[in-house]
Amino acid sequence: MENFTAFNPTKLHFGKNVTDNLGDTVLECGKRVLLMYGKGSVQRNGIYDKIIKQLNSVNAEIFEYNGIKPNPLVDDVSEAAQIGKLNNIDVIVAVGGGSVIDSAKITALAIANNTDPWAIMKYKVKPTTTKPLIAVLTLAATGTEMNGAAVLQNRETGEKIGYVTSLNYPKHSFLDPEFTFSVPKNYTAYGIVDLIAHALEAYFGEGNASLSDRFVEVIIKEAMEYGPLVLREPENYDYRANIMWAATTALNGLTSYGRKSGDWGVHDIGHNISYLYDTAHGATLSIAYPAWLKLQKNRIPERITKLGNQLFGTNSAEETTLNLEKFFISIDCPVRLSDIKIGEDKKKEITDQMLKNKINGMVHQFSDEDRKKIVELMM
């Protein structure tokens, strides 16, 4: 096991009606609030009204930025940061899923350091401080509510990349499973894939950490048990709660302690697909992970086989991959690019994108031939 430092400063409020204390929590950080959210679902399902009521209860001054899309753009972050700077905000309240909270993380850094958000993303500027961020989660998927990572895309540079810093941890995160009741079936399923993919990225990282391996295994088992149930009964509180907590624990550090790093090669593949076709993040991962396992089956067969034995009772790398694909199919997620109507005519475009951006893992490195092969395996 590698040396490690366990660190997670986010205070997480989990359960029914936890946002009833949101106003008082915001007031601890200040009264001038930048409220960030997506394209309107929180207004349609009543969550927005609950948040506004809480902010009004403490006489907060509210400045809004909305319209953040599922594959978030740095342009939106730039505009939100400008609003925050002009109005001298004290705190950001981000209401939404991973895209909104990720955008809010970089917005907070850009405001506090008076700098360009893409310069932060490209590590050209090293932020030294941030604005307090309070997250209200509405989609169980990314784990961003309890970690220091954020992902944005830039249409000008042709990139979708991540940025990690301890400054990115939300100060508080509020997780009410009822806030996920209205998430559509397909995005619920994509969230289940996303949390499994996060656990797998840690599992295929560098370092021998048996307890972290077991955390990965039980998190994935939790997802495979409660995922189909929540898809059948989307307003079952306990099912939603189990998936919500599994998604948080899949990427809050628990699965990584004792390792040098996770791999993240599959996420790099997925980010490039979603950049090209605006595909939902989870859908890119259910396509990319089986392809990645097939590429690696003769390189790390023991590791893949061990995973399959624990999850499915299987005894080969091939059976592991097959059973993971079967699970993804069972929750109506794509496992081939053709499943999302991306055909052979797009092969060159995808391959060129993979080669241009040099998709790679932190542990399991890709050659150019691997990059081409991955595209073939996803078709």
Secondary structure, DSSP 8 states (H G I E B T S, - for coil): ----------EEEESTTGGGGHHHHHHTT-SEEEEEE-SSHHHHTSHHHHHHHHHHHTT-EEEEE----SS-BHHHHHHHHHHHHHTT-SEEEEEESHHHHHHHHHHHHHHHHTS-HHHHHTTSS-------EEEEE-SSSS-GGGSSEEEEEETTTTEEEEEE-GGGS-SEEEE-GGGGTTS-HHHHHHHHHHHHHHHHHHHTSBS--HHHHHHHHHHHHHHHHHHHHHHH-TT-HHHHHHHHHHHHHTTSSTTTTTSSB---HHHHHHHHHHHHH---HHHHHHHHHHHHHHHHTTTSHHHHHHHHHHHH---SHHHHHHHHHHHHHHTT--SSGGGGT--GGGHHHHHHHHHHTT---SSS---HHHHHHHHHHH-
